[in-house]
Amino acid sequence: MIRLNSQATTASVISPANTPAVLHAMPSGAPRNRLGLAQWLTLPDHPLMKKWWDYMAPLMEVEADNRPKEWPLPLIFHHA
């Protein structure tokens, strides 16, 4: 469906939200919305994420595969 000025000009079949066929599929349990897209883009095995890690590796401490090192966060606040 194409909408211009909130008016439907042409009716067509609306395809389900999914990734392009040239890219790997979204995780099976991921929602088909912006949250699912964010989860998909930040997967460690996603090609875009790997390129980003390679690009940013000189600026941060990294593991052997260029993914950032992870540390547990210190406890700052504690509710009794």
C-alpha positions as CSV (number, residue, x, y, z in Angstrom):
1,M,0.0,0.0,0.0
2,I,1.3,3.4,-0.9
3,R,0.2,6.3,1.2
4,L,0.5,10.0,0.2
5,N,-0.9,12.6,2.6
6,S,-2.5,9.8,4.6
7,Q,-4.6,8.7,1.7
8,A,-4.3,5.2,0.2
9,T,-3.6,5.6,-3.5
10,T,-3.0,2.0,-4.5
11,A,-4.0,-1.2,-2.8
12,S,-1.5,-4.0,-2.8
13,V,-0.5,-6.9,-0.7
14,I,1.5,-5.8,2.4
15,S,4.6,-8.0,2.8
16,P,5.6,-9.2,6.2
17,A,8.5,-7.4,7.9
18,N,11.7,-9.3,7.2
19,T,15.3,-8.9,6.2
20,P,16.4,-8.8,2.6
21,A,17.3,-12.2,1.1
22,V,20.9,-11.2,0.5
23,L,21.4,-10.8,4.3
24,H,21.2,-13.5,6.9
25,A,17.8,-14.0,8.6
26,M,16.7,-12.3,11.8
27,P,16.7,-14.4,15.0
28,S,13.6,-16.7,15.2
29,G,12.3,-15.2,18.4
30,A,13.0,-11.5,17.5
31,P,10.0,-9.3,17.1
32,R,9.4,-7.9,13.7
33,N,9.7,-4.2,14.7
34,R,12.4,-1.7,15.6
35,L,13.5,-3.7,18.6
36,G,13.9,-6.8,16.5
37,L,15.9,-4.8,13.9
38,A,18.2,-3.5,16.7
39,Q,18.7,-7.0,18.1
40,W,19.5,-8.3,14.6
41,L,22.0,-5.6,13.8
42,T,23.9,-6.0,17.0
43,L,24.3,-9.8,16.8
44,P,28.0,-10.7,17.2
45,D,28.0,-12.7,14.0
46,H,26.3,-10.0,11.9
47,P,28.6,-8.8,9.1
48,L,27.9,-5.1,9.8
49,M,28.8,-5.5,13.4
50,K,32.0,-7.3,12.5
51,K,33.0,-4.5,10.2
52,W,32.2,-1.9,12.9
53,W,34.4,-3.8,15.4
54,D,37.3,-4.0,12.9
55,Y,37.0,-0.2,12.3
56,M,36.8,0.6,16.0
57,A,39.5,-1.9,17.2
58,P,42.3,0.7,17.3
59,L,40.3,2.8,19.7
60,M,39.3,0.2,22.3
61,E,40.5,-2.9,24.1
62,V,39.4,-5.9,22.0
63,E,39.5,-9.7,22.0
64,A,41.3,-11.7,19.3
65,D,38.3,-11.4,16.9
66,N,38.1,-7.6,17.4
67,R,35.0,-7.7,19.5
68,P,35.1,-5.3,22.5
69,K,36.2,-6.7,25.8
70,E,33.5,-6.9,28.4
71,W,33.7,-6.3,32.1
72,P,31.0,-6.7,34.8
73,L,29.6,-3.4,35.9
74,P,30.4,-2.4,39.5
75,L,27.5,-2.2,41.9
76,I,26.9,1.5,42.5
77,F,23.5,1.7,44.2
78,H,22.0,-0.9,46.5
79,H,18.5,-0.9,47.8
80,A,18.0,-2.7,51.1
